[in-house]
Amino acid sequence: MQSITIKYIDIYNKLIAIIEQNNLKTGDKLGTEEELCKLFGTSKITIKKALELLEKDGIVYKIRGKGIFIKNQLINVQENKAESTEKYKKCIGLILEDIDQSFGKNFTKYFLKYSSEYGYDVITKISINSYENEKIAINQLMESEVKGIVMNPVHNESYNPEIVQLSIKNFPIVLIDKKFAGLNIASVSINHKEAMQNLTRYLIKMNHKNIGIISFAPTAASSIEERINGYIEELAINNIKYKKRYVFTEIPFEACWNYNIENDSHLTREAINSICKYLNNNKEITSLICINTNTLYLTLKALMKMNLKVPDDISLVCFDTSYFAMYPNNILITHIKQDEERIAQLAIECIDKLVNNQTLEIKTNYVSYRLVEGNSVRKL
């Protein structure tokens, strides 16, 4: 898989270069968000994300209404990083695909809370759904001599070899939201198959029989196959014939990245068009299950393009979402809600045991979830 340069990371690197070239010192002004938008010819969202990375690295700080200022000279930042191994006597790593409202934001808050209670400092890395970024993050954490790693692996056709090597060495790792078949790695997640059965059963009780799925292709490092299997099994239980063409998995995973969606990339537009084509070829479908929040976003865009209303013309359910203000009439999507606090709590319990060479009685840990009923499904 090729390394993908995310725009705000590129801006981040350019800002670092500006600070170095101008020898900016503590208290010096870097500029305002508006000035930086004009300088780089990019959106405010991109600038904000780049500045957030600089803030996390302790390089800049914001003063509301005045702008962005230098907090630490780069030389001091590098010295701090060099001392990090000594500082973190009891440190663990956390690697996330991304942080958003649907899953990740609350998890991170609770994970930091429970980590502190267990006496751990946490180094957090965001892979931005990139296989190569994940690899770099793992290596950086190992260089920092963390005691263990909790991670939400990226979706990919194969397992990251860095994870496989750590598993072989019995290094403490706990996966969240996914599990790796064939590898002896602890995991904490909901039961994805059971949750999908729950969603499918809900639609069937609302008298829907022609139920479609919108997803990206299942990969080795994903929970998609489990969810699709749950859909197929629930149809069989209810004597509804499974139609393979109802399961749409042709959306490129990259099209589901927040970066591409926010910037209305060509991948996003192609994905929306492909969903429109799928729906036109299967007009008898009365309800759709979206595999995650981003496929829901793409589906809603496709439905608006086709002038189809939710739930009047078609019903929708999803994993990990809630309120969609971007959709007309502010539809509340019926969805599966994961218990992010319990996932965080159990993840830190597991990693603490592994760090202290204790045996985990259960490697695959399932956390409860609930089906949140909205107004996105019409009873037939």
N, C-alpha and C positions, 0 to 999 in steps of 0.2 A: 504494500500500500504506500502511495506517495505521501510525503510530508506536505501538509497544507498550511500555508501561511495565513493566519487569521488577521484581518485588517487591523484590529485594535492592538494586536501584539506588534505588528509592524510599526504602528504609531508609537507604542511604548518604547521600542528600540530607538526610534528617531528622536524621541524626547530625551532619552538617556544621552544620545550623541550630542544634542544641543546643550545639555547641562555640562557635559565634559568639555566641549569645544569652547564654551563661554566661561568656563571655570566658575560656574555659579556656586555661591557659598550659602551657608545657613542664613535664612531671612531674605535672600534675594527673590525677586518676583519672576516666576516663569511666564506668567501671562494669565488671561482670563479664558474661560471655556470658549467664548465667542471668538476671541483672537486666535485661539488654536484651531478652531473649526475653519476659519478663513485661511490660516497658514497651510493647513494640510488638505483643504478642499474636501472635507468629509463631514459626516453628520455629528450632531451633538451626542448621540448615543455612543458612537465609536470613541469619541474623545473622552466621555465619562468613563468608559470601561478601561481605556488606557491609563487614565488618571487613578482609577481604583487600584490597578496593579502597582503603580508607583507609590500610592499610599500604603498598600500592604507591605511593600518593601522598605517602608520608612524613609522614602526619599523626599516626598512632598507632603504638604498639608494645605487645606482650603480655608480661606476666610470668606464667609458669605458676603457677597456684594463687593469684594475687593479683588479676589482672584486666587491663584495657586502660587504657593511659595515653597522655597527649598527648606526642608526640615533637617536633612543631614547631607553633608558633602558625600559624593560617591565613594571617596576613599574611606570615610568612616563607616559607610554601609558595608563595604567589602571587609573591613576589619571586624565588624560585628558578625558577619557571616563566618569568618574564619574562627571566631570564638564560639560559634554555636554548638559545636560538639561538646565543649567543656561546660557550657551553660546548661544544656539539656541532659541532666543526669538521668532523667526518666522520661524519655521522649518517644512518641509514636508518630507515625505518618498517617495522613488521611488523603486519599486520592479520589476525587469525584469527577464524573464526566462533565457535569455542569451544575450550576446552582440556579434554580428557578422556583416559582411559587408552587408548581405541581409536585415536585419532589426534589429535595436537596436543601432548600433554605431552612425549613424547620428542623430537618435532620441535623444539619450542621450546628445549629443553635443548641440542640439537646446533646449532641455528641461532645461539644466543647464543655458543656455543663457537667456531664457525667465523667469525662476525662479528668477534669479538675478535681472532682470528688475522689477519684482513684489516685490522684497525685501525679498525673501525667501532663506534660506539655505536649502540644500538638503542632506539627508542621503540616500545613494544608497545601495541597497542589490541585490544580484544576487542569484536566487533560483536554478540555474543550472537544470531547468526542474524537480525539485524534490518537491513533495507535502509536505514532512516533512520540507525541507529547507524553503519553502514558509511560513509554519506555524511558524517556528522559527523566520523568518525575520519579520513577522507581530508583533509577541510578543515583539521582540527587539525594533521595532519602537515605539510601544505603551509605553514601559518602558522609552523610550527617550522623551515621551510626545510630539510627533509630532502633528501638527494641522490637518493633513490630509495625505492620502496616494494615490499615483497614481501607478497603477500596471498593468503588463501584466501577468495575471494568468497562471499557468501551465495547461497543458492538463491533465485532469483527469476524471474518471468516475462520480465523484460528485463534487459539490462545496466545497471548503475548509470551514469547520465550523467556522474558525476564521473570514472569510469574511462575512459569513452569520450573525454572532453575531454582527459585527460592523455595518452591514446594518440595523439590527433590532434597534440598538441604535442610528441610524441616524448619525453615524460618517462619516465625509467627505471622500468619496472614489470615484475615477474615474478609470475606466478600459480602457485600450488601446488595440486595435486589436481584442478584443472580447467583447461580452455582455452576461449577465446572464439572461436567460429567467426566469420570475417569481420573480425576485428580483428588488427592486427599487434602482438600482445603475446606476449612469451616466456612459456613455461609449463614447469613441472616436475611430472610425475605418473607414475603407472604407466599402462600401456596398459589402460584400463578395459574395452575391448571384448575384448581378448585374455584378460584376467583372468577375465571372466565366461564366456568359452568354456571356460577351464580348469575353473572350478567346475562348469559344466554337463556337461562331458566326464567329470568325476569321478563325478557322479551316474549318468550313463549307464553307465559301467563297473561301477557297483554295481547295474546292471540296472533302474534307474528310467527310466520313459518318460513318466509323468504328473507332470511337474515344474512347479510353480507359482512365481511371483515375488511377493513382498510389497514394495511400494514406495510412495513418494509420487509425485505426478505429475511427469514430466520438465519441466524449465524451461530457458530459454535459458542460464542460468548454473548448469548442473549437469552431472554426468557420467552421469546416470541413463539418458539415451537411448542413449549408447554401450554401457552395460552391457546394456540390453535387446536392442540389436541383436546383441551378442555371443551372447546366449542364443538368439535366433532363428536366427542363422547356424549355431551348433553343432548345433541340432536338425536343420536341413536337411542338414548334413554326414552325420549319422547316420540319415538317412531317417525322422525322427520328425516327424509332422505338428504344425505350430505351431497352437495353439489360443489365440486372442486372450483368451478369458475366463479363461485360466490366469494372465494377467498382471494382477495387482491393483494399481492405481495410484491408488486413491481415498482414501488416507490424507492428510488435510491436513498440509502440511509443519509447521505450527505445533504439531501434536500430537506431532511428533518432537523438539521442543525439550526439552533436559534439564530446563528449569524446569517445563514442564508435566508431564513424566513424574515428576519428584521429588515434585510436589505433587498427583499424581493428579487432574489437572484434568478438566473435563467433556469437553474435546477428546480427552484420552487415553482416557477411558472410551468415548467414541463410536468412536474408532479401533479399540479392542479388540473392540467389538461388531460393527463392520463386517467385521473379519477373521473372526470367528466365522461370520457370515452367508456370507461368501465360501467358507469351508471347507465349510459345510453344503450349499452349492450345487454344490460340486465334490468330492464325497466320494471320487472315484476317484484324486485326487491323493495320491501316496505320498511326495513330498519337496518342500521349499520352499527357495527361495533368498531370503534377506533382503538388501535392498539396502544396509543399513548397520546399525550397532550398535543404534540406537534403534528401527528397525523390527523388529529381532530381539527386543528387549525387549517390544515390544507383541505380537509374535507368540507369544512364550513365555507371556505373560499370557493370551492368547486360548486357547492350547492347554490351560493349566491350568484355565481356566474350563469348557472342554469335556471335561475329564478325559482328554485325549489325552497319551500319554507319548512322549518322545523317547528313543531312536529306535524304540521298539517299535511305536508306532502311526503315526508320521510322522517322516521324516528332515529335518534342517536343516543348511544351510550359510549362510555369511555373508561379507560384507566387513568387515575391520577389527575383529575382536573376538577374544576368547579364552575366558577362564574366567568362567562365570556362576554364582556362588555362590547367587544367588537362586532358581535352578531346582533342583527335587528331584534328588538323586543327583549334584549338582555336575557337570553335563554340560560337557565340553569341546567347544565348537562347532568343527567343521571350517571353516576360514576362510582368506581371502586376507590375508596379512600384508605390509604395505608396508614398505619399507626407509626409515624416517623419517630416519635419519642421512644416507643418500645424497641424499635429497630436500633436506635442509637444506644439505648441502655444495654440491650443484649449484645450488641457488637463490642462495646467496651468491656463487658463482663467476659466475653469469649477471648478477646485479645489479651486481657489481663491474665487469664489462666494460662494461655499459651506462653506469654512472656515469662511467667513464673514456673514454666515447665510442668504445669498441671495437665492432666488428661481431660479432654472434653468428652463427656459421656455421649453427647449428641453433636454430630458434625453439621447436619442440616437442620437449622433452627427456623421454624415457621412462626410468624407473628400474625396476630389477628388483623382483620380488616373489616370494613363495613361498606355496604352498598348505600350510597346517598342518593335518594330519589329526588329528581328535579322535575322540570316540566318539558323535557325533551322527547318524551315517548307518548304516542297516542294509542289508546286502546282501540283495537279493530273490532 
